[in-house]
Amino acid sequence: MSKRGPSPPPAEGVLIKRARSDGPPSNQIVISSSNDPRNRGLIRSVQRTSSLEAPIVSLAGAHSAEILSCRFDPTGQNIAACSADRSVSLWRTYPPNTNYGLLSNLTKAPILDLQWSLSSSILYTVSADHLLTTVDLTTGQRVRKIRAHHEIINTIDQTMAAGTELLATGSDDGTVKIWEGGEEATKQAVATLEVKCPVTSVCWSADGANVYVGALDNEIHVFDIRKNEQVYSLKGHTDTPTSLSLSPNGSYLLSPSLSSQTIIHDIRPFSPSPTRIYRILQGAPAGFENTLLRGAWSKDDGGRRVAVGGADRTVTIWEVESGKILYKLPGHKGTVTAVDFHPKEPISTLIHFSHSSLSLRLFCAVLTGSKDGTMLLGEIEAGIAI
């Protein structure tokens, strides 16, 4: 019997069986049409280019009570969250998502809101024991404590005006106080605005000349700090606004409320609408707990989307132009109290469909905090262009 000679080289067009792959690369997501690995058809493969470790990252273990506010820093590299357990946690946004700081001796009452400084490595917090505190993040030490109001302080916002950082704090005592920020700031308020009913939210205008104040009378009061007086008010809510957020272009104001209705007001100097109501959004239930839910605008696309958490334990994301709900994001086990969009993501990503066409999708990072004491950091699609 003669030996079999070597196999001839394969002709063109002949199929060659390849070794079975164990799965997609770690930076891809494969979506299939069946749960059975032996009988599934590939629908699309997503090449992830985000710097996040996974599409959804849980940030847990730092807090023993509900998270009341959480925010990215201006660079997007760090996250701060405050809780009813009277502490502030500091996290890295990108892998390995380290919880590198826990500030637990700032106040003797729940910390209700916080803001990163726009000019230095400082964090500002307000709490239920009437305190405005300043923390130096390079040392982790409290450098300033101000008895800012006579009642609970619910909210804080910051801005830069003429090279100076300004803070606005709103309280149950019916006032909004303006403070100078930074390391050399004094303990005296620059101005006091009388609202005459408990304040739930504050927000600066883009130029730092006006302050928008949400209050228990269901209105948003607009103050000119140069005149130290109210110039007009925004109406439309049937219950208390829970937070205020300015669009990236400074033309619109987002305000969720305890009525489960979210309104976007047009705050341009010459609004085409007499009521200044640009959109009314439904879909984020406020619940019966009277929680101050904090909404946010997307920053990477100029504010085409807004997000608000809800008592249904999800985050609702709308398209501003159409008012349509784009996402209902689950994952939390309690009311979602705070949402923030990453200031610099998204990343372009190629999606390969089964019929060999290509599309471009954008992913951006969204941060959410909840009454379950955890935060979720994840990606969402920003849009498609064929």
Disulfide bonds with the S-S distance in Angstrom:
none
